[in-house]
């Protein structure tokens, strides 16, 4: 659910003093700083002192003295921290995002200092920091190649100037090679695809405007980008994080990138890579590993704003069952609430006894139930949540009183999640609500924070607010604009909402105050992040179960606590395309559990679009159909054709659940995204650097959806190698790195698995709890016609209710899977760690399918664990020829022979090592 944030007319800006604010500002501000001293520190870093060269008052006074702290924190992570040398400045709180603290201010200034006048190197294992003294600039180079990754020095020919550091305006730039491919800097909807596009605006400031707004600051703030470069056929990736929560504009010009930030400090982290996967590993090792997700969360979810009463929800669940469409989780938007108030139940439409009866029924089947919680707490003296919040003094203040805003309940106060008392109070409210309704997760929305009003407001006397008629997002409080402070009207105007609106517009006033005097101006973009942390703590404290939280607003590190959906999209062909880029970006941001509203939030999608969207959405990491109050119903069973597409695509998803869950584990231990751009697996294949219409699940599964109206074919790029159609394993594509036209009639989604993979699958089902207990199949893929090769895969299994996702606790099993072919001998084997759990659960491998073999389907001698199975009747081995589509033809005919071998009737315990081998026959 979201407010209807209407686009503003320019005249509004003039009222707020925004007109002409940037007139006559020079492109280069000031002369920068000079480095007047630098020394090595006891902890192995560098400590420097900078002095401004020439003061000016553009955007305020310069901070005259800065402290520079540089440290190689790990072998592949370099930190460059620049702040005021004389007084503490706002930084992202260290308790919110735990990390190493830089040295205290002026600790070593004036002691044994040495002044350096020439560029000097400070090398680490992978990265080298170097600096120039006058004007001060720094560069970061890759040690192994000597390539410059980041360089802030400026000369007359550059379109940008030297570093600027004022109280409310910080500017710094870097040169970039024009052939660098950049990704990240979100959250925004990127019409040009995943790759950053020169001269598109990138503004970071958490804002409730719907995702249909292109190139605008949306719900999350992620000031990090990945830079991928291909030099002489070798690919190198690195990443740059500016850890700063203040509003900022980032200007990417193709050959340069400039940050313009309205507060805080320069706190840069450089991650050396050199692969895209290692970059995300290094990034999430700093900001937090992605949260472990419960198994059921990888199933399909159904939601709608407008399920007016419980009987409608019950019907939805039953209709999914009747239509034989998988469904794991049913959601409520705020329809279950009493007057839109958090942690309440509507006694008429959602009476507690009947709701509990319903929940008992679906819980017995293994289904789950999730509801929405907005941060705004209704101002209502008879409302217990409000009463306890006031008693504990948990709300954000303005002029010493709780800041008044308006959201769905009407007048609200916003909890201050930077206050430890608020975190305790919030956890207690979650506990109380869970005792009322045993929900299985929480959906935290509107947490940018969203406000239907702007400025300082009061509750009007003599009228009901809201009136209960018309849209609920129309402001009905009595409000006055706040422009009296420099926090409400900063000298530099970021491009907020894509229109330079005031930064306090439709949110908490930026001069409002948090715990310990922290200004909303500084902490604004941390609101959803801090709420995610408090919600995670509250849920985990209930029964010790693994929490599931879906948050709209996110920041650096949010993936440690929450999943994300991409907000209010439209049911259009453009929006289905945009969803892929946003999803892939969030993998880079360390938030791998992500997806978009399938079929669009509003308005009504066409039947054809909904077909195509569920085919795509079945392969989002987070797969949920959600719709607006004012849209017609769009559950997947509403159209027979969509139901058919859903059964097909979700049917495959549910067979792939063990693979997806293993990817969830890999994300948790290494940050590896679940959905990935193609260049994560094929970093040297530059043709895929801009691909935004296909994606990989893990390293090996390629999803190629139809994204255009009326199309029954899809033009898909296949990186070099052999690809097998997951829906028909006999269909094989051998590619040299080219596009192929694939048949894609209405109910078909093209999904392929790459060579050298062992893919663990199960038999699927209508609910993950049931699908999880079916026998396993292993799909082993060699290059087509392989006479020699090696394939591998992984499988992670655990008790998904445990808060930690780890080995060694007696409730998890990890299996390495291997296969080789050499001299016609095929071997498949497993190496099991912690097999006890899988053995107790009784999981078995019933079938192994090996693709791409050379030879004939004759003369087999199958052995399992060294024992011949030729006389075991229940084990069947069948061979069939595969259809190979390749560019390499001889006289117009493909001469490559490729065999598929299926071994069925096995009963191999997953929790025990096995080894299997057989000899392939030779073509006569």
ChimeraX attribute file (.defattr): number of C-alpha atoms within 10 A of each C-alpha:
attribute: neighborCount
match mode: 1-to-1
recipient: residues
	/A:1	19
	/A:2	18
	/A:3	20
	/A:4	15
	/A:5	17
	/A:6	8
	/A:7	11
	/A:8	13
	/A:9	10
	/A:10	13
	/A:11	10
	/A:12	13
	/A:13	16
	/A:14	13
	/A:15	10
	/A:16	16
	/A:17	13
	/A:18	20
	/A:19	14
	/A:20	9
	/A:21	13
	/A:22	12
	/A:23	7
	/A:24	7
	/A:25	10
	/A:26	10
	/A:27	9
	/A:28	17
	/A:29	18
	/A:30	19
	/A:31	18
	/A:32	25
	/A:33	25
	/A:34	20
	/A:35	25
	/A:36	18
	/A:37	21
	/A:38	22
	/A:39	19
	/A:40	18
	/A:41	16
	/A:42	7
	/A:43	9
	/A:44	11
	/A:45	18
	/A:46	18
	/A:47	24
	/A:48	24
	/A:49	26
	/A:50	25
	/A:51	21
	/A:52	22
	/A:53	17
	/A:54	11
	/A:55	16
	/A:56	14
	/A:57	10
	/A:58	15
	/A:59	19
	/A:60	16
	/A:61	14
	/A:62	23
	/A:63	17
	/A:64	17
	/A:65	20
	/A:66	23
	/A:67	23
	/A:68	24
	/A:69	24
	/A:70	24
	/A:71	23
	/A:72	23
	/A:73	15
	/A:74	13
	/A:75	12
	/A:76	20
	/A:77	23
	/A:78	24
	/A:79	22
	/A:80	21
	/A:81	21
	/A:82	22
	/A:83	24
	/A:84	22
	/A:85	22
	/A:86	13
	/A:87	10
	/A:88	12
	/A:89	12
	/A:90	16
	/A:91	18
	/A:92	19
	/A:93	13
	/A:94	10
	/A:95	8
	/A:96	13
	/A:97	16
	/A:98	13
	/A:99	12
	/A:100	9
	/A:101	8
	/A:102	17
	/A:103	18
	/A:104	11
	/A:105	17
	/A:106	17
	/A:107	11
	/A:108	17
	/A:109	16
	/A:110	10
	/A:111	9
	/A:112	10
	/A:113	16
	/A:114	13
	/A:115	13
	/A:116	16
	/A:117	14
	/A:118	11
	/A:119	14
	/A:120	13
	/A:121	15
	/A:122	16
	/A:123	17
	/A:124	18
	/A:125	14
	/A:126	20
	/A:127	26
	/A:128	20
	/A:129	24
	/A:130	17
	/A:131	22
	/A:132	19
	/A:133	20
	/A:134	20
	/A:135	20
	/A:136	23
	/A:137	23
	/A:138	19
	/A:139	19
	/A:140	24
	/A:141	20
	/A:142	23
	/A:143	16
	/A:144	11
	/A:145	10
	/A:146	11
	/A:147	13
	/A:148	17
	/A:149	24
	/A:150	21
	/A:151	20
	/A:152	22
	/A:153	23
	/A:154	21
	/A:155	9
	/A:156	8
	/A:157	7
	/A:158	14
	/A:159	14
	/A:160	22
	/A:161	23
	/A:162	23
	/A:163	23
	/A:164	20
	/A:165	29
	/A:166	22
	/A:167	16
	/A:168	20
	/A:169	23
	/A:170	21
	/A:171	22
	/A:172	23
	/A:173	26
	/A:174	21
	/A:175	21
	/A:176	20
	/A:177	13
	/A:178	12
	/A:179	12
	/A:180	17
	/A:181	21
	/A:182	24
	/A:183	23
	/A:184	26
	/A:185	23
	/A:186	29
	/A:187	30
	/A:188	29
	/A:189	24
	/A:190	25
	/A:191	16
	/A:192	16
	/A:193	19
	/A:194	25
	/A:195	19
	/A:196	23
	/A:197	18
	/A:198	15
	/A:199	12
	/A:200	17
	/A:201	21
	/A:202	26
	/A:203	29
	/A:204	30
	/A:205	31
	/A:206	34
	/A:207	28
	/A:208	29
	/A:209	24
	/A:210	24
	/A:211	24
	/A:212	18
	/A:213	18
	/A:214	18
	/A:215	20
	/A:216	27
	/A:217	30
	/A:218	31
	/A:219	31
	/A:220	31
	/A:221	30
	/A:222	29
	/A:223	26
	/A:224	21
	/A:225	20
	/A:226	26
	/A:227	21
	/A:228	25
	/A:229	24
	/A:230	16
	/A:231	13
	/A:232	7
	/A:233	11
	/A:234	11
	/A:235	18
	/A:236	21
	/A:237	24
	/A:238	25
	/A:239	27
	/A:240	23
	/A:241	19
	/A:242	20
	/A:243	20
	/A:244	25
	/A:245	29
	/A:246	25
	/A:247	26
	/A:248	27
	/A:249	22
	/A:250	23
	/A:251	18
	/A:252	21
	/A:253	18
	/A:254	18
	/A:255	15
	/A:256	20
	/A:257	19
	/A:258	19
	/A:259	21
	/A:260	21
	/A:261	27
	/A:262	28
	/A:263	24
	/A:264	27
	/A:265	26
	/A:266	21
	/A:267	20
	/A:268	18
	/A:269	23
	/A:270	24
	/A:271	27
	/A:272	28
	/A:273	25
	/A:274	19
	/A:275	20
	/A:276	26
	/A:277	22
	/A:278	21
	/A:279	27
	/A:280	26
	/A:281	24
	/A:282	23
	/A:283	30
	/A:284	26
	/A:285	15
	/A:286	18
	/A:287	20
	/A:288	24
	/A:289	26
	/A:290	31
	/A:291	30
	/A:292	28
	/A:293	25
	/A:294	21
	/A:295	20
	/A:296	23
	/A:297	20
	/A:298	27
	/A:299	25
	/A:300	24
	/A:301	23
	/A:302	25
	/A:303	23
	/A:304	24
	/A:305	19
	/A:306	20
	/A:307	21
	/A:308	17
	/A:309	16
	/A:310	19
	/A:311	15
	/A:312	13
	/A:313	19
	/A:314	16
	/A:315	11
	/A:316	19
	/A:317	18
	/A:318	12
	/A:319	16
	/A:320	19
	/A:321	15
	/A:322	10
	/A:323	16
	/A:324	17
	/A:325	23
	/A:326	23
	/A:327	22
	/A:328	22
	/A:329	23
	/A:330	21
	/A:331	24
	/A:332	22
	/A:333	24
	/A:334	25
	/A:335	22
	/A:336	28
	/A:337	21
	/A:338	17
	/A:339	15
	/A:340	21
	/A:341	26
	/A:342	25
	/A:343	23
	/A:344	20
	/A:345	22
	/A:346	17
	/A:347	12
	/A:348	11
	/A:349	19
	/A:350	19
	/A:351	14
	/A:352	15
	/A:353	11
	/A:354	13
	/A:355	19
	/A:356	15
	/A:357	11
	/A:358	16
	/A:359	19
	/A:360	14
	/A:361	12
	/A:362	18
	/A:363	14
	/A:364	10
	/A:365	13
	/A:366	15
	/A:367	22
	/A:368	21
	/A:369	20
	/A:370	21
	/A:371	22
	/A:372	23
	/A:373	23
	/A:374	22
	/A:375	24
	/A:376	26
	/A:377	27
	/A:378	24
	/A:379	21
	/A:380	15
	/A:381	10
	/A:382	8
	/A:383	14
	/A:384	13
	/A:385	23
	/A:386	21
	/A:387	14
	/A:388	15
	/A:389	20
	/A:390	16
	/A:391	9
	/A:392	13
	/A:393	18
	/A:394	27
	/A:395	26
	/A:396	24
	/A:397	25
	/A:398	17
	/A:399	10
	/A:400	9
	/A:401	12
	/A:402	19
	/A:403	22
	/A:404	28
	/A:405	31
	/A:406	31
	/A:407	27
	/A:408	24
	/A:409	21
	/A:410	28
	/A:411	25
	/A:412	23
	/A:413	24
	/A:414	25
	/A:415	26
	/A:416	22
	/A:417	28
	/A:418	23
	/A:419	17
	/A:420	13
	/A:421	16
	/A:422	21
	/A:423	22
	/A:424	17
	/A:425	21
	/A:426	23
	/A:427	21
	/A:428	18
	/A:429	19
	/A:430	23
	/A:431	19
	/A:432	15
	/A:433	16
	/A:434	16
	/A:435	11
	/A:436	14
	/A:437	19
	/A:438	17
	/A:439	17
	/A:440	19
	/A:441	22
	/A:442	23
	/A:443	22
	/A:444	22
	/A:445	23
	/A:446	25
	/A:447	30
	/A:448	29
	/A:449	24
	/A:450	26
	/A:451	29
	/A:452	23
	/A:453	26
	/A:454	23
	/A:455	24
	/A:456	19
	/A:457	19
	/A:458	15
	/A:459	18
	/A:460	12
	/A:461	9
	/A:462	6
	/A:463	10
	/A:464	12
	/A:465	19
	/A:466	20
	/A:467	12
	/A:468	9
	/A:469	6
	/A:470	8
	/A:471	12
	/A:472	19
	/A:473	18
	/A:474	19
	/A:475	20
	/A:476	21
	/A:477	24
	/A:478	15
	/A:479	17
	/A:480	12
	/A:481	16
	/A:482	20
	/A:483	18
	/A:484	9
	/A:485	10
	/A:486	12
	/A:487	22
	/A:488	22
	/A:489	19
	/A:490	20
	/A:491	17
	/A:492	20
	/A:493	23
	/A:494	23
	/A:495	22
	/A:496	23
	/A:497	27
	/A:498	19
	/A:499	16
	/A:500	17
	/A:501	22
	/A:502	25
	/A:503	25
	/A:504	25
	/A:505	22
	/A:506	24
	/A:507	22
	/A:508	29
	/A:509	29
	/A:510	26
	/A:511	24
	/A:512	24
	/A:513	25
	/A:514	21
	/A:515	17
	/A:516	8
	/A:517	9
	/A:518	14
	/A:519	19
	/A:520	23
	/A:521	24
	/A:522	23
	/A:523	23
	/A:524	24
	/A:525	29
	/A:526	30
	/A:527	24
	/A:528	27
	/A:529	29
	/A:530	25
	/A:531	26
	/A:532	29
	/A:533	19
	/A:534	21
	/A:535	26
	/A:536	22
	/A:537	18
	/A:538	20
	/A:539	24
	/A:540	16
	/A:541	16
	/A:542	17
	/A:543	12
	/A:544	12
	/A:545	16
	/A:546	24
	/A:547	26
	/A:548	24
	/A:549	23
	/A:550	21
	/A:551	30
	/A:552	25
	/A:553	32
	/A:554	32
	/A:555	26
	/A:556	29
	/A:557	24
	/A:558	30
	/A:559	30
	/A:560	23
	/A:561	27
	/A:562	30
	/A:563	28
	/A:564	25
	/A:565	21
	/A:566	25
	/A:567	25
	/A:568	25
	/A:569	25
	/A:570	23
	/A:571	22
	/A:572	23
	/A:573	20
	/A:574	14
	/A:575	21
	/A:576	28
	/A:577	23
	/A:578	25
	/A:579	26
	/A:580	25
	/A:581	27
	/A:582	25
	/A:583	30
	/A:584	26
	/A:585	28
	/A:586	28
	/A:587	25
	/A:588	30
	/A:589	32
	/A:590	31
	/A:591	32
	/A:592	32
	/A:593	29
	/A:594	26
	/A:595	27
	/A:596	29
	/A:597	28
	/A:598	33
	/A:599	33
	/A:600	27
	/A:601	27
	/A:602	19
	/A:603	17
	/A:604	20
	/A:605	23
	/A:606	14
	/A:607	17
	/A:608	17
	/A:609	25
	/A:610	30
	/A:611	29
	/A:612	27
	/A:613	30
	/A:614	28
	/A:615	28
	/A:616	27
	/A:617	29
	/A:618	28
	/A:619	24
	/A:620	27
	/A:621	26
	/A:622	24
	/A:623	26
	/A:624	27
	/A:625	24
	/A:626	25
	/A:627	31
	/A:628	22
	/A:629	18
	/A:630	12
	/A:631	16
	/A:632	13
	/A:633	17
	/A:634	25
	/A:635	21
	/A:636	27
	/A:637	21
	/A:638	14
	/A:639	14
	/A:640	13
	/A:641	16
	/A:642	25
	/A:643	22
	/A:644	20
	/A:645	24
	/A:646	28
	/A:647	22
	/A:648	19
	/A:649	26
	/A:650	27
	/A:651	19
	/A:652	21
	/A:653	25
	/A:654	26
	/A:655	22
	/A:656	21
	/A:657	23
	/A:658	25
	/A:659	23
	/A:660	25
	/A:661	25
	/A:662	22
	/A:663	25
	/A:664	29
	/A:665	24
	/A:666	20
	/A:667	26
	/A:668	26
	/A:669	18
	/A:670	21
	/A:671	32
	/A:672	30
	/A:673	34
	/A:674	27
	/A:675	31
	/A:676	28
	/A:677	31
	/A:678	28
	/A:679	24
	/A:680	23
	/A:681	17
	/A:682	18
	/A:683	23
	/A:684	20
	/A:685	18
	/A:686	19
	/A:687	16
	/A:688	19
	/A:689	21
	/A:690	18
	/A:691	18
	/A:692	20
	/A:693	22
	/A:694	23
	/A:695	25
	/A:696	24
	/A:697	22
	/A:698	23
	/A:699	23
	/A:700	19
	/A:701	23
	/A:702	28
	/A:703	22
	/A:704	23
	/A:705	26
	/A:706	31
	/A:707	20
	/A:708	17
	/A:709	12
	/A:710	11
	/A:711	12
	/A:712	14
	/A:713	18
	/A:714	20
	/A:715	16
	/A:716	20
	/A:717	20
	/A:718	24
	/A:719	23
	/A:720	15
	/A:721	16
	/A:722	25
	/A:723	30
	/A:724	28
	/A:725	17
	/A:726	19
	/A:727	15
	/A:728	11
	/A:729	20
	/A:730	19
	/A:731	16
	/A:732	24
	/A:733	23
	/A:734	21
	/A:735	19
	/A:736	14
	/A:737	14
	/A:738	14
	/A:739	13
	/A:740	16
	/A:741	10
	/A:742	15
	/A:743	14
	/A:744	17
	/A:745	13
	/A:746	20
	/A:747	20
	/A:748	20
	/A:749	26
	/A:750	21
	/A:751	22
	/A:752	24
	/A:753	25
	/A:754	25
	/A:755	24
	/A:756	24
	/A:757	24
	/A:758	30
	/A:759	25
	/A:760	24
	/A:761	25
	/A:762	24
	/A:763	18
	/A:764	24
	/A:765	22
	/A:766	20
	/A:767	21
	/A:768	24
	/A:769	17
	/A:770	13
	/A:771	19
	/A:772	22
	/A:773	16
	/A:774	19
	/A:775	21
	/A:776	25
	/A:777	22
	/A:778	22
	/A:779	20
	/A:780	29
	/A:781	29
	/A:782	29
	/A:783	26
	/A:784	27
	/A:785	19
	/A:786	21
	/A:787	19
	/A:788	16
	/A:789	17
	/A:790	21
	/A:791	19
	/A:792	19
	/A:793	21
	/A:794	21
	/A:795	22
	/A:796	24
	/A:797	25
	/A:798	24
	/A:799	16
	/A:800	18
	/A:801	16
	/A:802	19
	/A:803	17
	/A:804	17
	/A:805	23
	/A:806	19
	/A:807	15
	/A:808	9
	/A:809	13
	/A:810	14
	/A:811	19
	/A:812	22
	/A:813	24
	/A:814	22
	/A:815	21
	/A:816	16
	/A:817	23
	/A:818	20
	/A:819	24
	/A:820	20
	/A:821	22
	/A:822	14
	/A:823	9
	/A:824	18
	/A:825	16
	/A:826	21
	/A:827	19
	/A:828	23
	/A:829	18
	/A:830	20
	/A:831	17
	/A:832	20
	/A:833	17
	/A:834	18
	/A:835	21
	/A:836	17
	/A:837	20
	/A:838	24
	/A:839	15
	/A:840	10
	/A:841	13
	/A:842	15
	/A:843	20
	/A:844	21
	/A:845	21
	/A:846	20
	/A:847	22
	/A:848	22
	/A:849	20
	/A:850	21
	/A:851	29
	/A:852	30
	/A:853	27
	/A:854	25
	/A:855	20
	/A:856	20
	/A:857	19
	/A:858	13
	/A:859	11
	/A:860	16
	/A:861	14
	/A:862	20
	/A:863	16
	/A:864	17
	/A:865	12
	/A:866	11
	/A:867	11
	/A:868	14
	/A:869	15
	/A:870	13
	/A:871	7
	/A:872	9
	/A:873	8
	/A:874	11
	/A:875	16
	/A:876	14
	/A:877	17
	/A:878	13
	/A:879	16
	/A:880	14
	/A:881	19
	/A:882	22
	/A:883	18
	/A:884	22
	/A:885	18
	/A:886	18
	/A:887	14
	/A:888	14
	/A:889	11
	/A:890	9
	/A:891	7
	/A:892	8
	/A:893	11
	/A:894	14
	/A:895	13
	/A:896	17
	/A:897	18
	/A:898	24
	/A:899	23
	/A:900	22
	/A:901	21
	/A:902	17
	/A:903	18
	/A:904	17
	/A:905	15
	/A:906	18
	/A:907	15
	/A:908	19
	/A:909	19
	/A:910	28
	/A:911	27
	/A:912	17
	/A:913	17
	/A:914	17
	/A:915	17
	/A:916	17
	/A:917	22
	/A:918	18
	/A:919	19
	/A:920	25
	/A:921	16
	/A:922	12
	/A:923	10
	/A:924	5
